[in-house]
Amino acid sequence: MTRLILDIHILQTVPPSNLNRDDTGAPKSATYGGVQRSRVSSQAWKRATRTAFTELLDKSELGIRTKKVAEELAGRVQALDPSLTRAAALELAAETIYTATGSKIAVPKRKSKDDAEDPAGESGYLMFLSDRQFNALAALAVEGGKGGDVKALKDFLKLKANKDRAKQAADTQHSVDIALFGRMVADSADLSVDAAVQVAHALSVHPVEVESDYYTAVDDRNTDAEPGAGMIGTVEFSSATLYRYAAVDVNRLQENLGSGGNDDRPVEATRRAVTAFLEGFITSLPTGKINTFGNQTLPAVVIVKVRSRRPISYVGAFERPVPMGENGGFLQDACEQLAKFVPDLEARYGLAGSGQGWVLRVGDETSALDVLGDGVSLPELLAAVGDTVVARLAPETAAVGRDGAAAEPGA
């Protein structure tokens, strides 16, 4: 089967903001092309994309990443058997999690002697399990530990067949976000999932200097005899035109969604995951200091390219920083720089015409990019990419492109 890879390139202008802070509270930055650029980490934008999934996908298709994995599982155990106490459900949950993943659940120290109840045990690191995996593990805990009998559950899970069932429950029916972003299970490497998505750190296409805002807050209860501020401080910020990039290995995504003994690898589930990621990644924003700056922008340019060999970033177009335009602004020159770079890159490497491409753009400043693909709106882009996924992955058309022609070898 010909591989299906989607490259997503975005230009997005962000006004004064602090989307992603470093350890000093300043906006993150990086040196590229010999100058300081504004930077937003890949982790920050992946988190924003995952948060967007709550509006794009059903809860049953999503996962939960938490150290409070026993508490989450215990709630589902109690839902299946309401006669169980919280303490009994937590014990059953901890034993089931340990058998399924190898992760021991330990009770943290109380934060206060006045805590109303003992804290639930936690795993030593963040565990990432799908909604359906939690439900399967809860059913297994109730089956083996009837009436809250932990000893009976331990004996039940010592049987190889039941131990295998527990491991399988944690390694089948992966959620969309696990299939996309992967997961690491330190105590059971065989349960780890390789990510189907690569997300680059967003970089400004031009040099950026961090600025500082001095602010004061007035005490509402002060009288005229008490002048002055109740609080003073500073917050650092920057503004930038960012180049954002991500790549989706659609074949790996399909494998992740169908792994662990599920051989049907549903094409429709893969299409839904791809379009959810595409919409979520395009429209989401990290929320750092967003109430302070209200930097609610959408991308000016989205370019999606189909590849069949490996992902290709266009960040090289901006190794030479984009100069400020004659009348200010960086977007128009960034688009012109990109419009020159991409055809040259693809011609030199024999990639010209090797795959489909779409361009979603806003404003006259972005018109130079019309040469890079078919012009579309966001709904049209999602529909076109979804159709391509189905055409490429469906068994009867596995190696056939959307137009019925054999997929070209390209990139």
N, C-alpha and C positions, 0 to 999 in steps of 0.2 A: 504493500500500500504506500502511495506517495505521502510523505509527511505534509502536514498542514500547520503552518506557523503564521501567526498574525503579529505584525509589527504595528505599534500604536505610537504616533509622534504627535506631540501637542505643543503649541505655543500659547502661553497664557500670561496676560499682564495682570500683576497684582499691585495695588496701591500701597501706601504705607501700611505695614503689617509686621507681625512677628509670628508667622505660621508654625515655626519649629525652633525651639530655643536650645541653646547649648547649656553647659553646666553653670555659666555665669548669668544666664537669662537673656543673653544677646541672640539675635537671629543667627542660625548656623550659616557658615560660609565655607568656601573651598577655593583653592587656587587652581585655575585652569587657563592655559594659554598665557601664563605669566602674570595674570591679574586676579584680584580677589573677586569672586562671584558670590551672589546669594545662593544658598543651597537649602533644599527641603529634603530630608532623608527619605529613603524608600520606605522605611518602617512607618513614618508618619502618614504617607499617602496610602500605604496598604491598609493601615488602621481606618483611615477615612473611607476607603472603598468598602471594607468589611462592614462598617457602620451603615453605609448606604444600602447594603444588601437587605437590611431589615424592611425596607420599603419596596424592594424589587423581587424578593423571593419569599416563599412560605417558610415559616419557622421550622418545619420538619426538614427543610433542605439545608439548614444552617447548623453550625457547631457552637460549642461553648468552650472558651479557653479560660481556665481558672485553676488556682491551687485549692479552692474549696470544692474539689471534685466529689469528696465523700458526702458533703452536705447536699450538693445537687442531686447525687444519686439517691441519698436517703429520702429526699422529698418524693421521688418517684416510687421508691419502695413503699413508703407510707400510703401513697395514692393507690397502689395495688392492694395493700393490706392495711386498712385504717386502724385495725386493732393494735398495731405495733406502736410502742412508745418511740419517741425521738431517739433515745439512747440506743434502743435495740436496732432501729433502722440504721443508725450511724455505724454500729458494729458490723451489721450485715454488709453495708456499703463498703466499709474499709476492707473487709476480707475479700469481697468480690473484685474490687479495684486491684488489690495486691495480686490476686491470681491472674487477672486478665492482663495486667501491664507490668507487674513486677515492682510497682511503686508503693513504698510503704507510706501509710498514713500516720502522721504524728500529731499529737495535740499540742498546739502552741501555748506558751505561757499566757495566763490571764492578763489582760491589759489593766484590769482594776479588780480589787477585792470585792467591789460592789456589783460585779457582773451578775445578772440574774440567773444565768445558767452557764454550765461549762462550755467552753468554745468547742466547736467541731474540729476534728482532725483535718490536717491539710497535707497535701503532697509536697515534696521538697522542691518542686518546680511547676511551672504552668503546664497543665494537662489539657489537651485539645481533643475533645470527643464530640461526635455529632449527636443531634437530638435523638436519632434512631438508635445509635449505639448506647446512649444512656438508657433508653427504654428497654433494649434487649438485655442489658446487664441487670436492670432492676427486676425484670421477669425471672432471670436466672437466680438472683438472690432470694426472691420470695419462694421459688420452687425448691431450692436446697435448704433454706433456713426457715421452714414453716414455724409460725408462732414466735419468730425472733430467736430461734435456737442457733447460736453461732457455732457451737460444736458440731451440730448436725450439718451446717453449711460447710465447715472445714472438711468433714468426712466426705461430703458430697463432691467437693471440688478437688479432692485428692484423686478421685477416679479419673483416669486419663481422658475418657470420652467427655466428661464434664469440664475438665480443665481446658481441653481443646475447644469446647463450645464457648467458654469464657473468652479465650483469646480470639476466636473467630468473631465473637460479638463486638470486640473492640477493633476489628480489622476488616469489617464489611460495612456496606451502606455508609460510605464516607459522605460527609456533607460537602456542599459546593465549595465552601471556603477552605476546608481541609484539602480537597482535591486541587484547588487553585494554588494555595499558598504553602501547602505541605505541613508536616508536623514532625517534631523530634520526640521520641520516647526514650529517654536516656537509659532506662532499666531494661528495655526490650527493643533493641535496634530493629528487629524484624517488623515491628509495628510502625516504624517511621515511614513517612510518605514523602517522596521527592516532589517538590513544588512543580507545577505546570506553568507557573508565571514567573518571569523575571521583571523586576521594577527597578529602574535606575533612580539615583538621586537627581531630583530636579535641579537644574543649574540656570542661572541667569545668562542670557546671551551677551551680556555687556558687563563692564566693571561696576561694582556696587560698593558704596560706602555706608556703613552703619551710622544712623543718626540717633540722637537721644532726645526724648521729650521730658521736660521738667513739668511736674504737675503738683497741684495742691488740692486738698479737700477741706472744706469748711465744716466745722462742728455746728450743727443746726441749733444747738442749745446755747451757743455763745451769745453774749449780749454785746452792745456797743462798747462796753467797758473792757471787753476781752477780744481785742483785734487779733488778726493772725490766723493762720491755717491750723486745722486740727491734725493734719498729716501732710507731709511732703515726700516726694520721691521722684524717681526717674524710670522711664521704660524705653528700651532701645527698639529700633525698628528699621526697616529698609523697604524699598519698593523696587520691583524688577519685572522684566519680561522673561519668563521662564521657558526653558525647553524641557519637556517631560517625555519620558519614553518607557514603554513596557512591551514585553513580548509574551505571547501565549502559545505554548506548545499544545495544540489542540489534541493531538494523538495521545500525549501523556495525560492530559486532562481526562480523556475518555477512559483510559486505562485506570486512572485513579478512582473515577466514579464507579467503575465496574470491577475493581480489584477485590481480592479476598474471596474468591469462589463464585462470584456473580459473573457469568460468562456472556450475558446478553449485551453488556456495554451500551446502554440505550442511547441512540443518537439524539433523541429529543432532549434528554437530560443534559447532554453535552452542549447542544445548541442553546438551551436556556442558561446554562452556566456561562458560556462565552458571552452572550448578549448582556447578561447581568453584570459581568465584570466590565465589559466595554462601557456600558452606561454608567456604572458606579465609578469607574476610574476617571471617565471624562468629566462627570458633573460634581464629584465630591471635592471637598476642601478640608485640610487639617484645621482643627478648631482652635489652635493656639492664639490666645489674645483676641479672638474674633469679636468678642463683645466690646473690646476697647477700640478696635479699628474698623469693624464692619466691612471687611475686605471681601465682599460677596461677589466675586467675578466668575464668569464662565470663559472657557477657552475661546480665543479668536480663530484658532486653526486646529483641526484634527485631521491627521492623515493616517489612513489604515492601509497597509500593504500586505498582500498574501505572499508567503514564501514557502519553499518546499525543501530547503536544505538547512539553513541556519538563520537566526535573527540578525538584523543589521540596524544598528543605531545610526542616526544622522548627526550625532553630537559634534562630529568633526567639522561640520559646516560652521561651527561657532568657536573653533579653537582660536581663530583670530576674532577678537571681541568686535561686536557690531558697533559702529560709530553712531552717535546721536544724529538724527536727521536734521536737515537744514532748518526745519521749523520745530524741532524737538521730537522726542519719541524715538523708539527703537524698533517697533513692530514692522514697519514697512521695509526697512533695510534688512531686518532679520528674514523676512519672507523672500526678498530678492536674493539674499545670500544663499538661502536654502534652495531656491529654485534653480540656481546655477550649480550648486554642489551635487544635488541628487542625480540629475541626468548624466553628469560627468562620471560620478562614482559607478552608476549602473552600466554605463556604456563601457567603461574600462574593464569591468569585471564580467562582462557578458550577461548582465542581468536585465538589460532593457527589454521590456515587453514580456518578462518572465512570469508575471503574475498580475492579478487584479489589484486595483488601487482605487481608493475613494478619498475625496477631499471635502471636508465640512469647513467652511470658512465664513467669516463675518467681516463686512466692511471693504472699502475700496483698497485699503492698505495691503490687503492679503491677496489681491488679484493675481500676482505673479505666480501663485501656486496652482493655478488652474491646470497647468501642464502636467501635474503629478498624478492626476486621477479624475474619476467622474465626480462632478459636483453633486453633493447630497445634503439633505437635512439630517438631523439626528435620527428621527424615526426611519427615514429611508436607509441610513447607514446601518442601523440595527437589523432591519429586515434583510438587507443585502448580505451582510455578514452571516446572519442566521441561515439564509438560503445556501450560502457557500459551504457552511459547516455540514449541513444535511447532505448536500450533493457530494461532497468529498468523503464523508464517513459512512453513508448508507451502503450496505454490502453490495447492492446491485450496481452502484455507481462509484465504488471506492476510488477508482483511479481516473474519474471523469470530472472535468471542471463544470462550472455552472452552465456554460453554453453548450455542453455536450462534447466538446473537444477534449482530447487526452491532455492531462495536466502536463505542463512543460517543466523541464528540469530545473531551470532557474535557481534562485537562492532560497 
